[in-house]
Amino acid sequence: MVTTEILEASKQWLTSTFDQDTQKEIQDLINNSPEELTDRFYKNMEFGTGGMRGVMGAGTNRINKYTLGKATQGLSNFLLANNPGKELKTVIAFDCRHNSKEFAKVVADVFTANGIKVFLFDDLRTTPELSFAVRHLGCDAGIVLTASHNPPEYNGYKVYGADGCQVTPPNDGLIINEVNNVSFDKIKFDANDSLLTYIGAEIDEAFNEVSVAHGTFGDVNRGAVKVVFTALHGTSIMSVPQVLNKAGFSDVHLVEEQSKPNGDFPTVASPNPEEPEALAMATALADKIGAEILMGCDPDSDRLGIAVRDLDGNMKLLNGNQTMILMTDFLIKQKKAAGKLNGNQFTATTIVSSEMVKVLADHYGVETVITLTGFKWIGKAIADNPTKDFVGGGEESFGYMISDFVRDKDAVTSCLLACEMVAHAKANGTTLYQQLLDIYKEHGFYKESLISITKKGMDGAAQIQQMISDFRANPPKEIVGSKVKFVCDYESSIQKNLLTGEETSINVPKSNVLIYHTEDGTKLCVRPSGTEPKIKFYFGVKGELNNPKEAKQVEAKLDEKIQNIIETLNLK
């Protein structure tokens, strides 16, 4: 049964503000699909702190011409109000998803209708190139139309500030207020194409050049590394092969069946390089040709998955924390070898990522800034430390950023860096996986895992809220036999020592996240997703590795411990 409120909201979309196709779609739902109508109108598509993401279709809780137009009108109002008399410029990129190109033009139309100049990429491009282009072109804002690794029915809208970083406080809140104050009949769709400029090859060349400059180190035989790469039908095909070739990696083999951009992602269940199944075709090709490394990117090319040969010669997919650890270790060592490690460097990671990043950085005398989840906060850390040298930073969700020429996850340069590390390891008579085990031997074997519980729709949102409320009200006193020492509640900004009762403040912005630390170093994080109908549980455990040959046994014990936590807490 459709409520009166939802029916009234849907009938607003039958007015002349909306085009005839939209009106027809809504009328069909009113007549035939009450449940679908409810899902489309029970809330507004939320414009969050980085933009929005959702299923495409007509309605307030969908991605469409009007919800995108509302967001862009609000952003335009913000830019105009805060830059009086300035010639404003924006840059827009889009990925391989259905309607992304058309949506990008809608966004461009609204900007130009508001007198704002637009640089629009002539074809799909990666998110890191968009971030780079914002500063390269001196723009006041950037937009990328993407839904990352979500299913094919999704699309989204990410907003970048003048520094090339996703918007951060206080501007994110101010933009949200402007967007919320826009009514659909106030959106300006009447484009002024004289303010529109298409861009392409020139920006590509500039981005590729700086990527190579930051992702290669010294003279090493790059042509000796056999590489497999898959674009998983996404935008990375526009950048990664070109950057690898420019750097000198000449033995690169593409998974041709996945090289053509396609918003249906026909060869994978999910275009997410975090999942081994997504890299199955790349793994098969790697085994066929004897490749030393395989890599895959998500549709907008901000996430990177890599696999390398383990001690038995099998391809092993590294998780995001392991990739981050290897890259951080390599970059710091390169700084040290060049005589540039002077105590002014810092790296960055997030509250849900591996504790090992800080352990590693501390070993070299490098500061670690720990932020909330999301690369907007790592970008903000760079802005907050303008006199310090940013080495690199990452998070557990398969994202890394080298230096600061891009201010978001950058799978393009990270692909290059991964190959560079393999080349250097090979030149030193070792392998990348052996180097990871050497790090574990020296600093401890840290193992992390993640599970996501999906709860869709209005009822699902309430269930997710109830789950985290239950954890907040009744925190576990112990986790698989180890007493919980600290409870960190990022919503209240309080860390409490359960053993002493002492409370201290957490000095990061508020967020609906709970983290538990036990006496034996186990870590549990509880966090609702900001972009999907999921609640996520992150696990971190630690062991000792005395002999790299015992890595499998140690890892198996750590995996068993994580599984015990999941079963004990009845997470399903």
C-alpha positions as CSV (number, residue, x, y, z in Angstrom):
1,M,0.0,0.0,0.0
2,V,1.4,3.4,-1.0
3,T,1.3,6.1,1.6
4,T,-0.3,9.4,1.0
5,E,3.0,11.2,1.4
6,I,4.7,9.0,-1.2
7,L,1.8,9.3,-3.7
8,E,1.8,13.1,-3.4
9,A,5.6,13.2,-3.9
10,S,5.4,11.0,-6.9
11,K,2.6,13.1,-8.5
12,Q,4.9,16.1,-8.4
13,W,6.9,14.3,-11.1
14,L,3.8,14.3,-13.4
15,T,4.0,18.1,-13.7
16,S,5.5,20.1,-16.6
17,T,8.8,20.5,-14.7
18,F,9.6,17.0,-15.9
19,D,9.9,15.6,-19.4
20,Q,7.2,13.3,-20.9
21,D,9.3,10.1,-20.7
22,T,9.8,10.8,-16.9
23,Q,6.1,11.5,-16.4
24,K,5.2,8.3,-18.2
25,E,7.6,6.2,-16.2
26,I,6.2,7.6,-12.9
27,Q,2.6,7.1,-14.0
28,D,3.3,3.5,-14.9
29,L,4.7,2.9,-11.4
30,I,1.7,4.6,-9.8
31,N,-0.6,2.3,-11.8
32,N,1.3,-1.0,-11.6
33,S,4.2,-1.1,-9.1
34,P,3.4,0.3,-5.6
35,E,6.5,-1.3,-4.0
36,E,8.8,0.1,-6.6
37,L,7.1,3.5,-6.3
38,T,7.7,3.5,-2.6
39,D,11.4,2.7,-3.0
40,R,11.8,5.5,-5.4
41,F,10.1,8.2,-3.3
42,Y,10.5,7.2,0.4
43,K,13.5,9.5,0.6
44,N,15.5,11.9,-1.5
45,M,18.7,10.8,-3.2
46,E,21.1,11.9,-0.5
47,F,23.8,14.3,-1.5
48,G,26.5,13.3,0.9
49,T,29.9,14.7,1.8
50,G,31.5,13.5,-1.4
51,G,28.5,13.5,-3.8
52,M,25.9,10.8,-4.4
53,R,25.6,7.3,-5.8
54,G,22.5,5.1,-6.5
55,V,20.3,3.1,-8.9
56,M,19.3,4.9,-12.1
57,G,15.7,5.7,-12.8
58,A,13.0,8.3,-12.3
59,G,12.2,9.4,-8.8
60,T,13.7,11.4,-5.9
61,N,15.7,8.3,-4.6
62,R,17.3,7.6,-8.0
63,I,20.1,8.9,-10.2
64,N,18.5,10.8,-13.1
65,K,18.7,14.0,-15.0
66,Y,16.8,15.9,-12.3
67,T,18.6,14.6,-9.2
68,L,21.9,15.3,-11.0
69,G,20.6,18.7,-12.1
70,K,19.6,19.6,-8.6
71,A,23.0,18.7,-7.3
72,T,24.7,20.7,-10.0
73,Q,22.4,23.7,-9.5
74,G,23.2,23.6,-5.8
75,L,27.0,23.4,-6.5
76,S,26.7,26.3,-9.0
77,N,24.9,28.4,-6.4
78,F,27.6,27.7,-3.9
79,L,30.4,28.6,-6.4
80,L,28.7,31.8,-7.5
81,A,28.0,32.9,-4.0
82,N,31.5,32.3,-2.8
83,N,33.4,33.7,-5.8
84,P,31.7,37.0,-6.8
85,G,33.0,38.5,-10.0
86,K,35.3,35.5,-10.7
87,E,35.3,33.6,-14.0
88,L,34.5,30.2,-12.7
89,K,35.7,27.0,-14.3
90,T,34.8,23.3,-13.8
91,V,36.0,20.1,-15.4
92,I,33.9,17.0,-15.9
93,A,34.8,13.3,-16.5
94,F,32.7,10.2,-16.9
95,D,33.3,6.5,-16.8
96,C,32.0,3.5,-18.8
97,R,28.6,3.1,-17.1
98,H,25.3,3.4,-18.9
99,N,24.2,7.0,-19.3
100,S,27.5,8.4,-17.9
101,K,28.3,10.3,-21.1
102,E,24.7,11.7,-21.3
103,F,24.7,12.6,-17.6
104,A,28.0,14.4,-18.0
105,K,26.5,16.6,-20.7
106,V,23.5,17.3,-18.4
107,V,25.8,18.4,-15.7
108,A,27.8,20.5,-18.2
109,D,24.6,22.1,-19.4
110,V,23.5,23.2,-15.9
111,F,27.0,24.7,-15.2
112,T,27.0,26.7,-18.5
113,A,23.4,27.8,-18.0
114,N,24.7,29.3,-14.8
115,G,27.5,31.1,-16.6
116,I,30.2,28.7,-15.5
117,K,32.9,27.6,-18.0
118,V,33.2,23.8,-18.4
119,F,36.0,21.6,-19.6
120,L,34.4,18.2,-20.6
121,F,36.4,15.2,-21.5
122,D,35.7,14.0,-25.0
123,D,35.5,10.3,-23.9
124,L,35.6,8.3,-20.7
125,R,38.6,9.0,-18.4
126,T,39.8,7.8,-15.0
127,T,39.0,9.4,-11.7
128,P,42.6,10.1,-10.9
129,E,43.0,12.0,-14.2
130,L,40.0,14.1,-13.3
131,S,41.5,14.9,-10.0
132,F,44.7,15.9,-11.7
133,A,42.9,18.0,-14.3
134,V,41.2,20.2,-11.7
135,R,44.5,21.7,-10.7
136,H,46.2,21.4,-14.1
137,L,43.4,23.5,-15.6
138,G,43.0,25.9,-12.7
139,C,39.4,24.9,-12.1
140,D,37.2,25.8,-9.2
141,A,35.5,22.3,-9.1
142,G,35.5,19.0,-10.8
143,I,32.9,16.3,-11.3
144,V,33.2,12.7,-12.2
145,L,30.1,10.6,-13.2
146,T,30.8,7.1,-11.7
147,A,29.5,4.5,-9.3
148,S,32.9,2.9,-8.8
149,H,32.5,-0.9,-8.6
150,N,28.7,-1.0,-7.9
151,P,26.4,-3.1,-10.1
152,P,25.5,-2.0,-13.6
153,E,22.2,-0.4,-12.6
154,Y,24.1,2.2,-10.5
155,N,25.6,5.6,-11.3
156,G,26.9,8.4,-9.3
157,Y,28.3,11.9,-9.0
158,K,31.5,12.8,-7.2
159,V,32.5,16.5,-6.4
160,Y,36.0,17.8,-6.2
161,G,37.2,21.1,-4.9
162,A,39.8,23.4,-6.4
163,D,42.7,21.4,-4.8
164,G,41.6,18.3,-6.8
165,C,40.4,16.6,-3.6
166,Q,36.8,15.5,-2.9
167,V,35.2,18.4,-1.0
168,T,35.9,18.6,2.7
169,P,34.6,20.6,5.6
170,P,33.4,23.2,5.8
171,N,32.6,23.4,2.1
172,D,31.0,19.9,1.9
173,G,28.3,21.0,4.4
174,L,27.7,24.3,2.7
175,I,27.3,22.6,-0.7
176,I,24.9,20.1,0.8
177,N,22.8,23.0,2.2
178,E,22.7,24.7,-1.2
179,V,21.7,21.4,-2.9
180,N,18.9,20.8,-0.4
181,N,17.5,24.3,-1.0
182,V,17.1,23.8,-4.7
183,S,13.6,22.8,-6.0
184,F,13.4,20.9,-9.2
185,D,11.7,23.8,-11.0
186,K,14.7,26.1,-10.3
187,I,17.2,23.9,-12.1
188,K,18.7,25.7,-15.1
189,F,19.0,23.2,-18.0
190,D,19.2,25.8,-20.8
191,A,22.9,25.3,-21.8
192,N,25.3,28.0,-23.1
193,D,27.6,25.9,-25.3
194,S,29.9,28.8,-25.9
195,L,31.2,28.2,-22.4
196,L,31.9,24.5,-23.2
197,T,35.3,23.2,-24.2
198,Y,36.0,19.5,-25.0
199,I,39.4,18.2,-23.8
200,G,41.3,15.0,-24.3
201,A,44.8,14.1,-25.6
202,E,46.6,17.2,-24.2
203,I,45.5,16.4,-20.6
204,D,46.2,12.7,-21.1
205,E,49.8,13.5,-22.0
206,A,50.3,15.8,-19.1
207,F,48.8,13.3,-16.6
208,N,50.8,10.3,-18.1
209,E,54.0,12.3,-17.9
210,V,53.6,13.2,-14.2
211,S,52.5,9.7,-13.4
212,V,55.7,8.2,-14.8
213,A,57.7,10.8,-13.0
214,H,56.3,9.8,-9.6
215,G,55.9,6.1,-10.2
216,T,59.5,5.2,-11.4
217,F,62.7,5.2,-9.5
218,G,66.2,4.9,-11.0
219,D,67.6,2.7,-13.7
220,V,66.1,-0.8,-13.7
221,N,65.2,-3.3,-16.4
222,R,61.5,-2.8,-16.7
223,G,61.3,-4.7,-20.0
224,A,62.2,-7.9,-18.1
225,V,58.9,-7.9,-16.1
226,K,56.1,-9.9,-17.7
227,V,52.8,-8.1,-16.8
228,V,49.1,-9.0,-17.2
229,F,46.6,-6.3,-17.0
230,T,42.8,-6.2,-17.1
231,A,40.6,-3.1,-17.3
232,L,37.5,-5.1,-16.2
233,H,35.6,-3.2,-19.0
234,G,36.4,0.2,-17.4
235,T,38.2,3.5,-17.9
236,S,41.7,2.2,-16.9
237,I,42.2,1.0,-20.5
238,M,42.5,4.7,-21.4
239,S,45.6,5.2,-19.1
240,V,47.3,2.2,-17.6
241,P,48.7,0.5,-20.7
242,Q,49.9,3.9,-22.0
243,V,51.6,4.8,-18.7
244,L,53.3,1.4,-18.4
245,N,54.5,1.7,-22.0
246,K,55.8,5.2,-21.4
247,A,57.7,4.0,-18.4
248,G,59.4,1.2,-20.3
249,F,57.3,-1.8,-19.3
250,S,57.2,-3.4,-22.8
251,D,56.1,-6.9,-21.9
252,V,52.5,-6.1,-21.0
253,H,49.6,-8.5,-21.9
254,L,46.0,-7.3,-21.8
255,V,43.0,-9.4,-21.1
256,E,41.4,-8.5,-24.4
257,E,38.0,-9.9,-23.5
258,Q,37.8,-7.3,-20.7
259,S,39.5,-4.4,-22.5
260,K,36.5,-2.9,-24.2
261,P,34.5,-0.5,-22.0
262,N,31.1,-1.9,-21.2
263,G,28.7,-0.8,-18.5
264,D,27.2,-4.3,-18.3
265,F,30.5,-5.7,-17.2
266,P,29.6,-8.9,-19.0
267,T,32.5,-11.2,-18.0
268,V,32.3,-10.6,-14.2
269,A,29.7,-10.8,-11.4
270,S,31.2,-7.6,-10.0
271,P,33.8,-5.3,-11.5
272,N,35.6,-5.1,-8.2
273,P,39.4,-6.0,-8.1
274,E,39.0,-6.7,-4.4
275,E,37.3,-10.0,-5.4
276,P,39.4,-12.9,-6.7
277,E,36.6,-13.9,-9.1
278,A,36.9,-10.6,-10.9
279,L,40.5,-11.4,-11.7
280,A,40.0,-15.0,-12.8
281,M,40.6,-14.3,-16.5
282,A,43.7,-12.3,-15.7
283,T,44.9,-15.1,-13.4
284,A,44.4,-17.7,-16.2
285,L,46.3,-15.6,-18.7
286,A,49.1,-14.9,-16.1
287,D,49.5,-18.7,-15.6
288,K,49.5,-19.3,-19.3
289,I,52.3,-16.9,-20.1
290,G,54.2,-17.1,-16.8
291,A,53.6,-13.5,-15.8
292,E,55.2,-12.2,-12.6
293,I,52.4,-9.8,-11.7
294,L,48.8,-9.3,-12.7
295,M,46.7,-6.2,-12.1
296,G,43.1,-5.1,-12.5
297,C,41.2,-1.8,-11.9
298,D,37.6,-1.0,-11.0
299,P,35.5,0.9,-13.6
300,D,36.7,4.4,-12.7
301,S,40.2,3.3,-12.0
302,D,40.7,4.4,-8.5
303,R,41.0,0.9,-7.0
304,L,43.7,-1.5,-7.8
305,G,44.0,-5.3,-7.3
306,I,47.3,-7.0,-7.8
307,A,48.5,-10.6,-7.6
308,V,52.1,-11.8,-7.5
309,R,53.9,-15.2,-7.3
310,D,54.0,-16.7,-3.8
311,L,56.8,-18.9,-2.5
312,D,55.3,-21.9,-4.4
313,G,55.1,-20.0,-7.7
314,N,51.3,-19.6,-7.5
315,M,49.5,-16.3,-8.2
316,K,48.4,-14.8,-4.9
317,L,46.0,-11.8,-4.7
318,L,47.3,-9.3,-2.2
319,N,44.7,-7.5,-0.1
320,G,44.5,-3.7,0.0
321,N,46.4,-3.5,3.3
322,Q,49.3,-5.7,1.9
323,T,49.6,-3.6,-1.2
324,M,49.6,-0.4,0.9
325,I,52.3,-1.8,3.2
326,L,54.5,-2.8,0.3
327,M,54.1,0.5,-1.4
328,T,54.6,2.6,1.7
329,D,57.8,0.6,2.6
330,F,59.1,1.0,-1.0
331,L,58.5,4.7,-1.2
332,I,60.0,5.4,2.2
333,K,63.1,3.4,1.3
334,Q,63.4,5.3,-2.0
335,K,63.3,8.5,-0.1
336,K,66.0,7.2,2.3
337,A,68.2,6.0,-0.6
338,A,68.0,9.4,-2.2
339,G,69.0,11.1,1.1
340,K,65.6,12.8,1.4
341,L,64.4,11.3,4.6
342,N,64.8,14.2,7.0
343,G,61.9,13.9,9.5
344,N,59.6,16.1,7.5
345,Q,57.8,13.3,5.7
346,F,54.4,11.8,6.5
347,T,52.2,9.1,5.2
348,A,48.5,8.6,5.7
349,T,46.0,5.9,6.2
350,T,42.5,5.4,7.7
351,I,41.0,4.2,10.9
352,V,39.7,0.9,9.4
353,S,43.1,0.1,7.7
354,S,46.0,-2.0,9.0
355,E,47.7,-1.0,12.2
356,M,50.9,-2.1,10.5
357,V,51.2,1.1,8.4
358,K,52.0,3.2,11.4
359,V,54.3,0.5,12.8
360,L,56.2,0.5,9.5
361,A,56.4,4.3,9.2
362,D,57.5,4.7,12.9
363,H,60.4,2.4,12.1
364,Y,61.7,4.9,9.6
365,G,60.9,8.0,11.7
366,V,58.0,8.9,9.4
367,E,54.8,10.4,10.8
368,T,51.5,8.7,10.1
369,V,48.3,10.7,9.9
370,I,45.3,8.5,10.6
371,T,42.0,9.8,9.1
372,L,38.4,8.8,8.7
373,T,37.6,6.3,5.9
374,G,37.7,7.8,2.5
375,F,40.4,9.5,0.4
376,K,38.9,12.9,0.9
377,W,40.3,12.8,4.4
378,I,43.7,11.8,3.2
379,G,43.5,14.7,0.7
380,K,42.6,17.0,3.5
381,A,45.6,15.7,5.5
382,I,47.8,17.0,2.6
383,A,46.1,20.4,2.7
384,D,46.5,20.5,6.5
385,N,50.2,19.9,6.3
386,P,51.4,22.2,3.5
387,T,55.0,22.4,4.7
388,K,55.4,18.6,5.0
389,D,56.5,16.1,2.3
390,F,53.7,13.6,1.6
391,V,55.1,10.2,0.7
392,G,52.0,8.3,-0.1
393,G,48.8,7.0,1.5
394,G,46.2,4.3,1.2
395,E,43.3,2.5,2.7
396,E,42.2,-1.1,3.0
397,S,39.8,-0.9,0.1
398,F,42.5,-1.4,-2.5
399,G,43.3,2.3,-2.9
400,Y,46.7,4.1,-2.9
401,M,48.0,7.5,-3.8
402,I,51.6,8.4,-4.6
403,S,52.7,11.9,-3.8
404,D,50.1,14.7,-4.1
405,F,49.7,15.4,-7.8
406,V,46.4,13.4,-7.6
407,R,44.3,13.9,-4.5
408,D,42.3,10.7,-4.7
409,K,42.9,7.0,-5.0
410,D,45.1,6.6,-8.1
411,A,45.1,3.1,-9.6
412,V,46.9,4.4,-12.7
413,T,50.1,5.4,-11.0
414,S,49.7,2.6,-8.4
415,C,49.7,0.1,-11.3
416,L,53.0,1.6,-12.5
417,L,54.4,1.6,-9.0
418,A,53.4,-2.1,-8.5
419,C,55.3,-3.1,-11.6
420,E,58.2,-0.9,-10.6
421,M,58.5,-2.7,-7.3
422,V,58.5,-6.1,-9.1
423,A,61.3,-4.8,-11.3
424,H,63.4,-3.6,-8.4
425,A,62.8,-6.9,-6.5
426,K,63.8,-8.9,-9.5
427,A,67.0,-6.8,-9.9
428,N,67.8,-7.6,-6.3
429,G,67.3,-11.4,-6.7
430,T,64.1,-11.6,-4.8
431,T,60.3,-11.2,-5.3
432,L,57.6,-8.8,-4.1
433,Y,56.0,-11.5,-2.1
434,Q,59.2,-12.5,-0.4
435,Q,59.7,-8.8,0.5
436,L,56.2,-8.8,2.1
437,L,57.2,-11.8,4.2
438,D,60.4,-10.1,5.2
439,I,58.4,-7.1,6.4
440,Y,56.2,-9.4,8.4
441,K,59.2,-11.1,9.9
442,E,60.6,-7.8,11.1
443,H,57.5,-6.0,12.2
444,G,54.9,-8.8,12.9
445,F,52.4,-10.6,10.7
446,Y,49.3,-8.4,10.5
447,K,46.2,-9.9,8.8
448,E,43.0,-8.1,8.0
449,S,39.6,-9.1,6.7
450,L,36.3,-7.6,5.9
451,I,32.7,-8.7,5.7
452,S,29.7,-6.7,4.5
453,I,26.1,-7.4,5.4
454,T,23.6,-6.0,2.8
455,K,20.2,-4.7,3.9
456,K,18.3,-3.1,1.1
457,G,15.5,-0.6,1.1
458,M,13.7,1.3,3.8
459,D,13.6,-1.7,6.2
460,G,17.2,-2.5,5.5
461,A,18.3,1.0,6.5
462,A,16.5,0.7,9.8
463,Q,18.1,-2.7,10.4
464,I,21.6,-1.4,9.8
465,Q,21.0,1.5,12.2
466,Q,19.7,-1.0,14.8
467,M,22.8,-3.2,14.4
468,I,25.3,-0.4,15.1
469,S,23.0,0.9,17.9
470,D,23.2,-2.5,19.5
471,F,27.0,-2.5,19.3
472,R,27.1,1.0,20.7
473,A,24.8,0.2,23.6
474,N,26.3,-3.2,24.4
475,P,30.0,-3.3,23.4
476,P,31.7,-6.7,23.6
477,K,33.8,-7.1,26.8
478,E,36.1,-9.6,25.1
479,I,36.8,-10.9,21.6
480,V,37.9,-14.5,21.2
481,G,39.4,-14.7,24.7
482,S,41.1,-11.3,24.8
483,K,39.7,-8.5,26.9
484,V,38.5,-5.4,25.0
485,K,40.8,-2.6,26.3
486,F,39.6,0.4,24.2
487,V,36.3,1.3,22.7
488,C,36.6,4.2,20.2
489,D,33.2,5.8,19.4
490,Y,33.8,8.2,16.5
491,E,30.2,9.5,16.7
492,S,30.8,10.8,20.3
493,S,34.5,11.4,19.7
494,I,35.3,9.5,22.8
495,Q,37.9,6.7,23.4
496,K,37.1,4.7,26.6
497,N,39.5,2.4,28.4
498,L,37.2,-0.4,29.6
499,L,39.8,-1.6,32.1
500,T,40.3,1.7,33.9
501,G,37.3,3.7,32.9
502,E,39.5,6.5,31.6
503,E,38.0,8.5,28.7
504,T,40.0,10.6,26.1
505,S,38.9,12.7,23.1
506,I,39.3,11.5,19.5
507,N,40.6,14.3,17.4
508,V,39.0,13.5,14.0
509,P,35.6,14.6,12.6
510,K,32.6,12.8,13.9
511,S,31.5,9.6,12.0
512,N,29.2,6.7,12.8
513,V,32.0,4.2,13.4
514,L,32.9,2.0,16.4
515,I,36.3,0.4,16.9
516,Y,37.3,-2.1,19.5
517,H,41.0,-2.8,20.5
518,T,41.8,-5.9,22.7
519,E,44.8,-6.6,24.9
520,D,46.3,-9.0,22.3
521,G,46.2,-6.4,19.5
522,T,43.0,-7.6,17.8
523,K,40.9,-4.9,16.2
524,L,37.3,-4.8,15.3
525,C,35.6,-2.0,13.4
526,V,31.9,-1.5,12.8
527,R,30.9,0.9,10.1
528,P,27.8,1.5,7.9
529,S,28.7,2.1,4.3
530,G,28.2,5.7,3.1
531,T,27.4,4.7,-0.5
532,E,25.8,1.3,-0.3
533,P,23.0,-0.4,1.8
534,K,25.6,-2.3,3.8
535,I,27.1,-2.5,7.3
536,K,30.8,-3.4,7.3
537,F,32.9,-5.3,9.8
538,Y,36.6,-4.9,9.6
539,F,38.9,-7.4,11.5
540,G,42.6,-7.1,12.3
541,V,44.7,-9.7,14.1
542,K,48.4,-10.1,14.6
543,G,50.9,-13.0,14.9
544,E,54.6,-13.6,14.7
545,L,56.5,-14.9,11.7
546,N,59.9,-16.2,12.6
547,N,60.5,-18.0,9.3
548,P,59.0,-16.9,6.0
549,K,58.6,-20.6,5.0
550,E,56.0,-20.8,7.8
551,A,53.9,-18.0,6.4
552,K,51.1,-20.3,5.2
553,Q,50.7,-21.8,8.7
554,V,50.8,-18.5,10.5
555,E,48.3,-17.0,8.0
556,A,45.9,-20.0,8.4
557,K,45.9,-19.5,12.2
558,L,45.2,-15.8,11.8
559,D,42.4,-16.6,9.3
560,E,40.9,-19.1,11.8
561,K,41.0,-16.4,14.5
562,I,39.1,-14.0,12.3
563,Q,36.5,-16.7,11.5
564,N,36.1,-17.4,15.2
565,I,35.4,-13.7,15.8
566,I,32.7,-13.7,13.1
567,E,31.0,-16.8,14.5
568,T,31.3,-15.6,18.1
569,L,29.6,-12.2,17.3
570,N,27.0,-14.0,15.1
571,L,27.7,-11.7,12.2
572,K,25.5,-12.6,9.3
